[in-house]
Amino acid sequence: MTVDVRLFAALRAAAGVPRVTVEAGTVGEVRRALEQRYGEPFASRLARSTAIVDEQAVDDDAVLSDGAEVAFLPPFSGG
């Protein structure tokens, strides 16, 4: 299945793009595909990121439908 992946903050900076498409059936497969595509330091930032699918937080076992929108939100700090 093809899914649309949105990247934010440090992930966007590490990948150099705000959005990509990936062939994957689960969120975990999306993570692995992105880690392979972008390497470090992207992979370490992705490991600490929250996955959001169609506006719902999910874990890596979440099954994706064709055309789903997956977003990864790295931890934010602020004050």
N, C-alpha and C positions, 0 to 999 in steps of 0.2 A: 504494500500500500504506500502511496505517496502522501506524506504529511508536510505541512508548512511549519517551519520552525522559526520562532522569533527570538532574538537574542537581545539582552538588555545589559546596560552598564559595562562592567568589566568583561563580560563575555563578548559583547559587541566589539569592544576595543581589541580584545585578543584575536577574534576571528577576522576583524576588518570589514564585516558586513552586518547589517541589522536583521537579515532574513535569509533563510536557505530552505531548500526542499530536500527531504531524505526519504529513502525507501525503508520502511520499518513497520513492524507489526505491534511493537510494545514500546513504552517509554524507555526501557532499558536498552533496546536495540537502537533507538535514536541516540541515546548517550554514547554508546559504543561507536556508532558511525561518526558522530561529531568529534569524539576523541581521536579517532583514527585520521579524520580529515584535517584537524587543526593542531594536534599534538599539544605540547606544553608551551606556555603556561595555561592554555585554554582548558586542558583536561583537569587540572587541579582545581580550577575555579568552577568548572562544571560539576565536579564531585560534591561541592558544597552548595549547589544551587537547588532551588525548589522547582519541581516540574508542575506546570499548569496546563491542563488540556481542556479546551473549550471553556475556559474561565473557572475550572475546578482544580484544586490541588490534588495531585495523585502521586502514587508511588511508581517505582520502575516496572512493576508487574502489570500496570494498566494497559489494556488492549486498546489499540487505536483503530479508528475507522478511516477509510479512505477520505482524504481531504481534511482530516482533523487539523486543528491549529494547536501546536505545542509551543509553549513559552517556557523559557528557563530564566528564573530570577535569582541572581547571585545574592548572597547576604549583603545587606546595606548597613552602613554605620553612619551615625550622625549625632548631632547634639543640638 
